[in-house]
Amino acid sequence: MNGNSSSRNPSSSGSFEVNEKQSWAASPSTVFYHFGTSGLSVAVATAVTHPLDVLKVRLQMQLVGQRGPLKGMGQLFVHILKNEGPKSMYLGLTPALTRSVLYGGLRLGLYEPSKNASQWAFGSTNILVKIASGAFAGAISTVLTNPAEVLKVRLQMNSGSRQRGTVAELRRIVSKEGISALWKGVGPAMARAAALTSSQLATYDESKLLLMKWTPLEEGFYLHLVSSTIAGIVSTVVTAPMDMVKTRLMLQRESNVVGSYKNGLHCAYQVMRTEGPRGLYKGGFAIFARLGPQTTITFILCEKLRQLAGLNSI
């Protein structure tokens, strides 16, 4: 990550990042603000775009047998509102927000120290280092927060669980399927999170540098808006197939109609065999409609919160 001064003068980024890393170690409040601003910005973005996440999950599962042959996002939206009511568009919101604060805070928060560690070890923060730092941050964050994601998608697919509540659904999963069920789909989820974080943060980071170098844009709202939009497009293209596989594995019980998935690769193969290559991008428009605005909101809000907290920009 680069501060305002280092962003305008990339050649000085090495010395700046070393100084930033030293202040990081000396100030616990900086650590709190760093992870706190990241988690809060992701949580706000998640709350705004959550209905699109519900639609995405339903679209990804529509050939599994539980939700019928609905194909269009608009048609599915009308069907849910008519049959389940407006509140169903916020199914799974509690675990989604919980996961956003923890997962979002870790995913964005670990990117900077990972990049600084690479700067110290290798003397460089080139695009490959940024990709590797993002992948590490995303994978570690997913392992720690996967149970919240499992709860979220289970609640989104089963409107009847709304009456039971999040805690009751957690107890039901553990009692019937064992505690390991809370880490169902963790492999594809790690791969998706690594790809998402690396493509999202590395693209945003590099886009800012290139835009400031080749355009009149300077550190501020418009730079953040353009950079985050680019990051949202790239991350959607990269992660849509992984998101599909992750959802199918987490909803394994509902997938028994078309056969059990042994792992992520087997799931991807089965989807391609039975639904065609385009099946891996099922719900792709909903993913972009959610991930695009979510990325934009997250980065713009995070940059503003970091400014208010006295932190350097991303």
Summary of the structure (lengths in Angstrom):
residues: 314
radius of gyration: 20.0
end to end distance: 4.8
largest distance: 59.1
contacts: 1095
relative contact order: 0.15
helix: 82%
strand: 0%
